[in-house]
Amino acid sequence: MRQTRLRRFFLVILLVITLITLLAAYLQFKDEQELQYLKKEKELLKITNQLNDHLISYDHIIQEYNAESLDADGKTEILNKLLQPIINEIAEKNPYIGLGYYSKALERHVALGPQFDHSFLKKASSTDILVIYQTRKYRSLRIENPILWGGIPVFTVQLPLIRNGEMIGHAFANITIENINKMILKGTIKRIINIFLLWIFTVVLMSYIFRRLHYTQKEHLEVFLNSVSDSFYVLNKDMVFTYCNNGALKHFGCNPVGQKIWDAFPQSKAPQIVEIFEKISYARKSMYFEFISLVSNRWIGFNVYPSEDGGLLVFFRDIHEIKQANEQAKQAKERFLKAFNLNPNIMILISLDGKPTYLDVNDAFLKASGLERKEIIGRSISEFNLLADINQYAEVKKLVEKEKCITNYELVFRFANALRTGLLSAERFEISGIDCMLAVITDISEKKQLDKELSRFDSLNLVGEIAASIGHEVRNPMTTVRGYLQMFLSKNEFALHKERLETMIEELDRANSIITEFLSLAKNKTTQMKIGNLNNIINVLFPLIQADAFRLGHSVQVESNPVLDNLLDEKEIRQLILNLVRNALEAMEMNGLVKIKTYVISEEVVLEISDTGNGIPSDILDKIGTPFVTTKANGTGLGLSVCYRIAQRHKAKINVKTGSTGTTFLIHFPTK
């Protein structure tokens, strides 16, 4: 049976080698054909270049012989007299090649090789050849019915002759296709003979190898089985050991050949092993299984195959250490995945090979982005841009490539169209040969906002403390001065100075209002908190606000939704609303619109005041609410500072949204 299989295998191999040899012979013929045509093209191009090098110009020759007045035949004789020796000299070195010159102006051949009848000097070239006058480049082609060769197919190269930028004609060289075919046949025969000799050598070698295999198959099989790392044994259909390799003998500690497996190793009669052996014998399919040895108490892996005689071929090995290592790796992977996914910071695993792509992201990333993992994995960095500035990624990659790791690199990233600030720490390493980067982003947006608020309130506290300490001291002398000015204003002798006195009183009142604003910044200012409704305060203020808007050429729109009552200092809330509305009115050009809106969201009363101005510049936005920061020419920079202090005293929070179409202030008042 084995000899028959070996013989069949040998015949198949022989057939494959023969087919490969025939294919190789065919390819050699094609290669030889292409090679010969390429060689002939180079040879003919070289000859036409020689003709080109020996020619000055047709017109120059005609002028030199004073033949301008001659007819075409006369000019042809002059050109032929000078050029024919050149043709003959080159043709003598290349006797099997036809060559010549052609004049575009005369539309005829002017010199031909000795192979051609000179009666062809007065004949024009075919239309196919004259294509070179449009392309101005040399051309090689096959011509089935050439005029010069009497209809014998030729392979020709036509080279344009260009003088002073003008094409005056062409030089040509050609050879018969029959000549090329002889060379192709000669080269192909040599190649095929070599291939045939190689085929004979291969067949003889394969015959020798298969004969050796026939005699030494059993010996080689035993050597192979004894050299493999697995233990191996053979059971016949009666479950009797017929062969054991050295690995199996060492494992068993004895030679069980000739004994039934159940007699040699009673523990093998375990129900699960018997069931597996019977299943393989019946189904005639291989199977892999693992179990803990009843003898060694270690994990063993079995590969069992059905044999032709109804028995079993069994490979087995001790896999105890592998099982333990896999279990440890599994536990380590689970621990890593838990640490990765449960980490409150955003974690991203990126492949740096080729086009940077996302390999994995943790749950914090998914929660922040609102996306699912399958929407992220495999996408490129440029496709799903996390950073607000894509150029920052190139900078981060450069730092990681240089330093291998970076720590607390501050950047701005985008989630759900919201910009947030984070600290990036990244490490570069390899996973299964892939260059990777693990990036961890700690969101510090709230901390940055808190720091900004604390800085603002520190400024407010400082200004408030200064105002509280000197406000009353400044006001007392100002009150005295104002009183005297009013007294002077009432006397007739000061009538001429009435306008000046009124201006002085107005400036004192303006200074007094600034001091009042300063005192509003005081941290310990007393407030009179009462249960009130925001809508009622807006309704009372609306006529005053509407009058201010009309005076400045704007309009005001109020949208009052039902809101909950809460603790308010009505006087301070009025001041807050007036300050924000007046800022909005002054920020707009003509025909602007200010919207005042109230509503409830997440158990908070929200006051929303928006305008249609040009927005707040980014350099001012970061400092908004800080004392003395203003964009107005005559502003004090205290109006918004007072608003933030009032909001603080009411435990409210101010948010600002701004853009090129306007600015919106949102004040969130707690209701509990």
HELIX and SHEET records of a PDB file:
HELIX    1   1 ARG A    2  HIS A   54  1                                  53    
HELIX    2   2 TYR A   58  GLU A   64  1                                   7    
HELIX    3   3 ALA A   72  LYS A   93  1                                  22    
HELIX    4   4 HIS A  118  LYS A  122  5                                   5    
HELIX    5   5 ILE A  129  VAL A  131  5                                   3    
HELIX    6   6 ILE A  132  THR A  135  1                                   4    
HELIX    7   7 ILE A  177  SER A  227  1                                  51    
HELIX    8   8 ASN A  246  PHE A  252  1                                   7    
HELIX    9   9 ILE A  261  ALA A  264  1                                   4    
HELIX   10  10 PRO A  266  LYS A  269  5                                   4    
HELIX   11  11 PRO A  271  ALA A  283  1                                  13    
HELIX   12  12 HIS A  320  LEU A  342  1                                  23    
HELIX   13  13 ASP A  363  SER A  369  1                                   7    
HELIX   14  14 ARG A  373  ILE A  376  1                                   4    
HELIX   15  15 ASN A  391  GLU A  403  1                                  13    
HELIX   16  16 SER A  445  SER A  490  1                                  46    
HELIX   17  17 ASN A  492  HIS A  497  5                                   6    
HELIX   18  18 LYS A  498  SER A  520  1                                  23    
HELIX   19  19 LEU A  534  ARG A  551  1                                  18    
HELIX   20  20 GLU A  570  GLU A  586  1                                  17    
HELIX   21  21 SER A  618  LEU A  621  1                                   4    
HELIX   22  22 GLY A  639  ARG A  649  1                                  11    
SHEET    1   A 5 ARG A 108  LEU A 112  0                                        
SHEET    2   A 5 GLY A  98  SER A 103 -1                                        
SHEET    3   A 5 GLU A 166  THR A 176 -1                                        
SHEET    4   A 5 VAL A 154  ARG A 163 -1                                        
SHEET    5   A 5 ARG A 139  ILE A 143 -1                                        
SHEET    1   B 5 PHE A 241  CYS A 244  0                                        
SHEET    2   B 5 SER A 231  LEU A 235 -1                                        
SHEET    3   B 5 LEU A 312  ASP A 318 -1                                        
SHEET    4   B 5 TRP A 299  PRO A 306 -1                                        
SHEET    5   B 5 MET A 287  ILE A 292 -1                                        
SHEET    1   C 5 THR A 357  VAL A 361  0                                        
SHEET    2   C 5 ILE A 346  SER A 351 -1                                        
SHEET    3   C 5 ILE A 434  ASP A 443 -1                                        
SHEET    4   C 5 ALA A 418  ILE A 431 -1                                        
SHEET    5   C 5 CYS A 405  PHE A 415 -1                                        
SHEET    1   D 2 LYS A 530  GLY A 532  0                                        
SHEET    2   D 2 ASN A 566  LEU A 568 -1                                        
SHEET    1   E 5 SER A 555  SER A 560  0                                        
SHEET    2   E 5 LEU A 593  ILE A 601  1                                        
SHEET    3   E 5 GLU A 604  SER A 610 -1                                        
SHEET    4   E 5 GLY A 662  PRO A 670 -1                                        
SHEET    5   E 5 LYS A 653  GLY A 659 -1                                        
END                                                                             
